[in-house]
Amino acid sequence: MALLLDTRDVDPEARRDAVHDTYVRAGVPRQVDLTSQEAVDATRIEGWMFGSTKLFCPESPGIRVIRESPSGQLDPMIAFCIQNRGTGRSTEEDRREVLLPGDLLMVGPTARNDFLVSGATIALEIPFDEIGITVETARKASAQLPASPLFPLVSRHLLALRADADLVASSVTAAEVGAATAELVKALIVSAAHDERSSRSALADALAPRIFAYVRQHLTDTDLTPVAIARAHNISVRYLYKVCDAADVKLVEWIIAQRLEGARRDLTSANQTKSTIALISRRWGFKDPSHFSSRFRHAYGISPRELQRHSRSESRDRA
């Protein structure tokens, strides 16, 4: 997924139905209404999947989204909204909130919710059974989310995920980023619910996948070092190595292996036929081409030049 709908590309008479159909196709069952003609003419919806974690982003001058059930019984869900631009208004039983840019809201797990967007909102949904908490814990956390010390961390993470959504969703690490996001959300929920024992456990569980997802997202950064990784996660380098050792990962060697695999994909990609080996090696964080070639041959039993020559020959034969 990416761009799911832009009403400007739809026949004017079909735009309202197109918005509803987009929510249905994306697996976001809601009652949807556009509140003005301006909204009918200029509503845009984007969406991405990171494994089973869904990011759904409506942008509109006025769109009202209601989650309800004729029976009054709703299956539990884990859903967060963070306002990216403009305002959002959430009404849920006796709780009403106005969201300004940067504000984060957790929807009640089984409550009827009426959400009005005037601007751009980022909505995150995770299957409830993947979080591993009770409905009561989720309900308690949703009413006092800012009480968690992880609240600003999750806000920043969701904004960054939205900014890099196209890149991350199209990468081989998409599912891992989704899993890391789910672990981080779980830590936020249990800490907001003041379950200290579960909070410590959830935060510890979230740290390793967050670190590995972060590394995969920044493999092409030349300044990706243990010090930079530890700083990004507010931990010491010593604790970083402790977390990696517990996951049976030798951090530096693992980073090199991931970079080599990225370079191997580029060397065999039809889209990279004009890229030099030196350029590809620099792109994947290797400053010394000879060191890169030596590492590459040791890992794959073939030199980068031989692999690239073989791939180009195969491409010509197929053409």
Secondary structure, 3 states (H helix, E strand, C coil): CCEEEEHHHCCHHHHHHHHHHHHHHCCCCCEEEECCHHHHHCCEEEEEEECCEEEEEEEEEEEEEEECCCCCCCCCCEEEEEEEEEEEEEEECCEEEEECCCCEEECCCCCCEEEEEEEEEEEEEECHHHHCCCHHHHHHHHHCHHHCCCHHHHHHHHHHHHHCHHHHHCCCCHHHHHHHHHHHHHHHHHHHCCCHHHHHHHHHHHHHHHHHHHHHHCCCCCCCCHHHHHHHCCCCHHHHHHHHHHCCCCHHHHHHHHHHHHHHHHHCCHHHCCCCHHHHHHHCCCCCHHHHHHHHHHHHCCCHHHHHHHHHHHHHHHC
